[in-house]
């Protein structure tokens, strides 16, 4: 048996979000972690921004100097104006270059952040146990990867543009005022506390409304996904109007939440504007009084008033970040529902499964209870399946058949008892090494919109055409594949839309055959097929299961006559066990269930 040894491995960039540094309760720290390793680039971006914004920041100073050069007029007044203009022209000349460099550096930072965040989400979704997906909808998870990451990106852009520009102007204005007129500097600084007070008044409202909007958006995406999935059923039963009304009600709730967010955001903006306009009017009157008292010149008065207007604009810019901040922090909390989910499959540090498997499975007094208070699915199940044995599980819906197979795959862990593979507890093994040696054929075949070759060799590489055609022949799918316009390279359409149910099932069998598994888990694939398709699939299944340990969840009892043993489940317990003929002769539960199908 191979044993797993701790090997030093190079961390991927997104591992910083998977090792505990992502904290949805501390979004600021999480944002900083997102740019781990990029601190130098951030410093460069800030420096480039300061330089490129110099013309806008120093314009009022230049205007004030020009006014003072002209009042009163002197012989050298115009020459002084030209020197001031030349200096300002030099500042303007650098802006296109510095702006382009800033955008380049910032864009690389943000695109890299998106890449890291989305990669971390995908990585964690692959690590989470199947139990995590019991309460999650795929459309909701897609929203986290798409919309929530974009919301975090939007927050970063606001911080790098509006937030940085606002802080830069505040520093410029305050510094110049302190150097030239400390009284006005103190007056200027009053605007910052005013902005903080406004923020505190609206902070909780922003968080509340953006959380509601985010949750409603996720529900809308999930509802639209369900609508698209249900289209054939909707059309078949003439329920188009009913379905449209249901989706529209979701749109209505989203519209209501969006209206609430827009109202709070605009109310905040309006109150901010009125408040700071009053400050600006007061500044104008105060500057005029200082001119009358001959404490400052007219040019300085114009400069201070212009700077105060810029200061107000910058404070408003900083405050305008907070709606995006509320949306971004809510997105971080949403992403945390995945990155901080506790239902992880832990493989590191565990020994690998035996290779090759012998294929013995033992259910040792196994019990399983679903979360959320559902009834017991399995209770004290004990069963030994020998290598190469085919065992079928039958019973009414809810008897525990699928739960037992999920325990055998390791998708779920028993609430009590053990599941042993070749004498080893599945909980103590690296399940990835085990699952690479098994084949799973579900009742509903899962295909994607790739070619026949892509679907057949999913996750495998280096398999030649000759081997693929041989596998297709064993799966009774070769004649179909030969008739395709591009053979193995023919696109199958979304979910294999160009294939019949029987052809999809045979492709699933071929996908399992190509892996040459030692253990087969089969949710019987013939329950919804016509007689001819069932025959072809059954022949392929016999080739697949021969010589391999096989667990079958049986729906049609007529198709499991070849099973070495049949396990009858009822209420999560084994009530009968034996061959097909033995169980039919007993005239018990199996006989009754089989009779209902004849």
N, C-alpha and C positions, 0 to 999 in steps of 0.2 A: 504494500500500500504506500502511496506517495504521501509524504507529510508536508504540511505547509511550514516553511521557515520564514522568519521575518527578514525580508529583503529590503534594503533601503531603496526607496523609489522616489523619483523626482516628482514633486508636487505640481499639479496643474494649476494654472492661474485661478481657477474657480474654487480650488480646494479651500481658499481662505474663507469662503462662505459656508463650507460644509464641516469645518472643524470647531465650531462653536463661536466664531467671531460675528456671525450674523445674529443680531439682536433686534427684533421688531419693536421692543419696548424702548430702545435707544437708537432712533433712526439716524441721529447725527453721527454716532460712532459707527453705525453700519455704513453710512455713506463714505466715511473716511476709509473704512476697510475696503470698500469697493475700488478705491484708487490706490490700494497698497502697491508699492513698487513704482508708482507714477508720481511721487511727490516732487521730483526734480522737474518733471514736465509741467506740473501745476504751477510751480514757482516761475518757470519760463513764461507760461501763459499769462500769469498775473503781471509780470514785468512788461511783456509786450503790450498788454492792455493799457497799462499806465502810460507808456510812451505814446501809443496811438491816440489816446484820448487827450493828450496835452493840448492840441489846438482848441478843443471845445472847453476844456477846463480853464485855460488862460485867456480866452477871448474877452471876458469882462475886464480883466486886468489891462489888456491891450487897449480897449475902448476908453477906460478911465485915464490911462496915460496919454492917449491922443487928445482927449478933451482938455486935460490939464496943460498939454503942450500948446494948445490954441487959445487958452484963456489965462492971462491976456496974451494977445498976439505979440510976438517978438520977431526979430530978424531971422533967428535960427529955428523958428517954430516949425516951418514946413520940413526942414532938414531932419528935425527930431521925429516928426511924423513918419518920414521915409525910413529912418532907422528902425522905428518900432514895427512898421509894416514889413520890412525885410526880415526882421527876426521872426515875425509871425508866419511869413511865407516859408521860412525854413522848417518851422514846425508842421505846416501843412504838407510839405513835400514828402516827409517821412511816413505820413499816414497810410497811403495805399500799400506800401511794402509791409509795414508793421501790422496793419489790419489783416492782410492776407496770411502772414505768418501766424498771427493769433488764431484766426479761424482754422488754419491747418492743424495747429497743435491741439486746440480745443476739440475739434471734430475727431481727431484720432483718440483723444482721451475718452470722449463720450461713446464713440463706436466700440471701443475696447471694453468700456464698462457694460454696455448692452450685451456684448458677446460673453463676458464673464457671468453676468447675471442669468442670462438665458441658458448658458451651459451648465451653471450650477443647478438650475431648476430641472433640466433634463436629467442630469446626473442623479439628483436626489429622487426623481420620479422612478428611475430605474432601480434605486436602492430600497424604496419603500415596499413593505410587505403588501400582499394582495388585500389584506384586511383594511388598509388605508382607503382603497378604492370602493369599499362597500358603501361609503357615504359621500362619495365624490362623483360629480358628473364630468365627463370629458370636456364639455364646452366650458365649464368653469375653470378647469385647469388650463385650457387654451387661452382663456382670458388673462390668466396670471402671466403666461409666457409672452403674450402680445401686448395687451393694453396696460397692464401694471408696470411692465418694464418700460414702456413708452412714457408712463406717468413719472417714473423715477428719472428718466432722461429729460423730460420737460422741466422737472424741478432743478436738475443740474444746470440746464441751459438758462433758466431764470436766475439762478445764483451767479452764474458766470457773466451774465449780461446785466440785467437790472440790478441785482444785488451788489455786484462788484462796482458797477458804475456809480450807484448811489453812495456806497461807502467811500469811493474815491473822491467824489464831489464834496462830501461832508468833511473829509480830511483836508482837501484843498482850501475850501472856504474858511474853515475854522483856523487853519494855520495862517492864512493871509490876514484874516481879521485880527488874530492875536498879535501879529507883528505890527499891524498898522493902527488898529483901534480896538483895544481890549474891551471897551464897553459894549461895542457891537458884537464882539465874539461871544460875550456872555449872553447877549440877547439871542444870538443865533442858536446857541446850545439849548435854549428853552424848547425849540421845535422837536428835538430828539425825544425828550421825556413825553411830550404830547403824543408823538407817534407810538411810543410804548404803551401809553394809557389806552389809545384807540385799539391797539393790537390785543391787549388783554380783554377788552370788552367783547371782541369778536372771536377770539381764539377757539373757545369751546364750541361755538356755533359752527365755525368752519369744520372742525373735526367731526361733529355730529352729522352734518349734512353731507360731507364728502364720503363718510362711511356708508350712509344710507344709499347714496348714489352708486358707490362701487358695488354694494351688494345687489342692488336692483339691476345694474348692468350685467352682472354675472348671471342673475336669474333670466334676464332677457336673452343672453347668448345661449344658455342651456335650453330655453323654451324654443328658440329658433332651430337649434340643432335637433331637438325632438320632432319638431314639425317636418323637417326635411327627411328625417329617418322614417317617419310615419306616413309619408306621402302615398305609397301604394295602398296602405290600409284605409287612409282617408278617402282616396278616390274610389276604392272598391265599395265603400259603404255610403257614398254620397254625403260625406260629412265636411265638405269644404267650408261651408258657412260656419259650422260649429268650430272648426279648427281656427279659422280666421278670427272669429270673435275671441277665442282664447288667447291667441297671440297678441291681438290688439289690446286686450286688457293688460298684458305685460308692458306693452308700449306706453299705455296710459299711465301706469305706475312710474315708469321711467321718466316720462314727461313731467309728472308731478314732482319727482325728486330733482330733476334738472332745473325746474322753475324755482324751487326752493333755494338751490345752490346759486343760481343766477341772481335771485333777489338779495340774498345775504351779501354776495360779492359786490353788487352794484351799490347797495346801501352803504357798505363799508367804504367804497371808493368815493361816493358822494359826500359823506360826512368828513372824510379825510380832506377832500378838496375845499369844502367850505371852511373848515377849521384853519387850514394853512393859508387860504386866501385872506382871512382875517389877520393872521400873523403878518402877511406880506403888506397889507394896507397899513398896519401899525408900524412896520419897518420903514415904509415910505415917509410917514409923518415924522418918525424919530430921526431919520436921515436929514429931512428938511430942517428940523429944529437944530441939528448939529451944524448945518451950513449957516443958518441964521446966527448961531452963536460963534461962527468962524472957527469951529473946532476941526472941520474937514472942508476940503474943496468941493466944488461942483462935480468935478470928474470923479472924486472919491465917492461922493454921494451916489452917482450913477453906477459906479462899480459895485458899491455895497448893495444897492437895491437889486442890481442884476444878479449878484452872487446869492443874495437871499432868495431870489426867485429860483435860481438853480438849486439852492439848498432845499427849498420846499419840494421842488421836482424830484430831487434825489431821495429825500425821505419818503415821498410818495412811491418812488420806484422801489425802495427797499420794502415798503409796506405791501406793494403789489406782488411781492414774492410770496407773501403768506398764504393766499389762496392756493397757489401752486404748491407751497410747502405742505398745506393741509392735505391736498390731493396726493402728493408724493409720499408723505408719511403714511397715509392710509394704504397706498400701494405697497409700501414696504411691509406693513402689517399683513396685508393680503399674501404677499410672497412668503412671509414667515409661516403661513399656514402649511406650506410645503416644506420649506427649508428647515423648520423647527419641529416638524411632525415627529412624534416619538416611535412610530411603527416601522422601525428599520429592520431590514434583514442584515444581520451582522455575519460577515464571512471571514474577515481578516483574523488571522491567528488560529483558525480552525483547520484541522487536517482535511485533505482532499478525500473524496470517496474512492473506494477501490477501483482500479482500472486494469483490466476490464471488470465489470460487475459480474457477479455470479447470478444475481437477480432474485435472491431470497428476500421476501418482505414478511415482517412479523408485526401484527397489531397486538400489542400486549396490554390488555385491560384498558383500551382507549375510550376516553370520553371527550366530548366536545360540546361547548355551549357558546352560542353566538353572543356577541355584545349587544347592547341596547335592549337587554331584557328579553330577548327571544327565547323560545323554549329550547330544551336540550335537544341537540341534533343527533348525538351518539352517546350511548351509555354502556360502559363495560364491554366493549367489543374486543374479542380475542380471536385471532385467526392467523395461521401460518400459511404462506404461499411459497411453494417450492420453486427453485429455479426452473424455468421453461414451462411452468404450469399456466394454464389459462383459466381464470376465475371470473365468473360473471356475477354482477350484483343486480338483484331485481327487487322490486317493491313499489308500493304506491308513492305518489308524489309526497315529498317531505319525509320519506323513510330514512334518509341519511346516506343515500348512494353517492351523490356528488361530493358530499362532505368527506366521505371516506377516501375517495380518489384524490381530492385536494390535499388531504393529509399525507397521502402516499407521494404526491409531488413535492410536498414541503411548502405549499402555498399557505397552509395554516398549521399551527402547532397545537397538539392535543391539550385540552384543559386538564386531563389526567391520563396517566398511562404513558406508553412509549410506542413509537413507530421505529422499527429496526430494519436497516438495510444491510444484508450480509452480516448480521450480528452487531452492527453499529447504530447507535441512536442518531436519527436524522438531525436532531437539534445540535449535535456535537460536530457536524460535518459542514464543510464548505459546499453549500447546496448547488452552487454554480457548476462545480466539477461533477456532481451527480446528474444534474439536469442535462448536461451535454451528452450523456449516455442514454437518455430515454427518448421515447417518441410519444407525442401527444396528438391524438386525432379527435378534435371536438366535434360535437354534433353540428354546430354551425361553423363552417370553414371560414377562417379569417384570411382574406387575400387583400392585396393592395394594388394600386393602379400602376403596376409595372409590367414587365414582359413575363411570359411563361417561364423563361429561364430565371428571372429575378425571384419570382415567387417560389420556384422549385428549390433554388439553391440559397434561400434566405439565410444569411449569416455564414455561408461557406464560400470558399474560393478555390480556384485551381481544379475544378471538376470539368473534364472534357466532354464533348458532345456525345461520344460513344457511350460513356457511362450514363449520361442523362437519358439517352434513348432506351438504354437497357432498363433503367428504373421505370420509365414511363410504360414500357412493355409489361413489367411486373404489376403495375398499377392499372392495367387495362385502359391506358390513356394514350397509347402510341398512335393509334389510327386517327384519333381526334387531333393530336398535335401535328401529324403529317399533313393534315388538310388545312392547317392554318396558313394564311398568306405569307407570313414571314417565319414560319416554323417556330423554333424556340424563342425567337426574338419578337414575337407578336405581342403587342400590348393587350392586356386582358380587360382593361377598363376598370373603373372604380369598383372595388369589392368583387372583382371577377364577373362584372355584369354581362360579359359576352359568353359565359359558360352556364350550362344547366346545373341543377343541384347535384346530380350524380357526377358530373364532370368535376365540379368543385371538390366533392368529397374524395374522388379518386386522386386529385391533385394533392389534397392533404395527406393521403396515404403515401403518395410518392415522396412528398416532403419528409415524411417520417422514415421511409425506406432508405433514402439517400444518406441518412445519418447512421445506418446500420445499428440501431439501438439494441440494448440488451433487455430493456424493459419497456413495455407498451402500455399506455393508459388511453383507453378508448371509450368515449361517450358515443355509444353506438350510432353509426352514421347512416343507417338505412331506414330510420323511422318515417321519413317524409318523402320516400322515393317510390317511383313506379316499379313494377315487377322486373323489367329488363335492367333498369339502372341498379336496382337492389342486387340482382344477380352479379353484375359486373363488379360492384363495390364489394360484395361478399367474397368473390373470388380473390380480389386484391387483398382483402383483409386476412384471408387464410394464408396467403403468401407472406404477409407482413408479420403475422403472429407465430408462424411455425418456428419452433425452437427458441422462442423468446418468452420471458415471463410477461403475462398479459392480464390486465385488469379491464373489464368491460362493464360499463354502466348500460344495462340492457333495457330497451323499450319494447322491441319486438321479440317475444320469447321464442319464436320459431327460428330465429337466427343464431341462437346460442346452444344448439344441440351439440356442437363440437367442443364446448367448454368442458374442461376436466371436472370442474365443480361449479355449482351454482349456489350463491349465498343469498338467502331471502331475508330482507330487512323489514322490520315493522316497528315504528316508533323509536328508531335509533338503536334497535337491538337485533341480533341475529336470532331468527326464530326457526329457520330450517337451513340445512346444508347437505348437499349431495349432488349426484349427477342428474341430468334431465330425466332419465327414465326412473331413477329412484324417487325423485320428488313427485313425478306424476303418479307413481304407484301409491304414494302415501295418502293421496287425496286430501292434502292439507292446504296451506296458504298458497303455495306455488300452483297447485292444481286449480285452485279457484281463480287465481289471477290469469293463468293461461287459458282457462275456459272462457273468460270474458273476451279474449282476443280471437276466438274461433267463431 
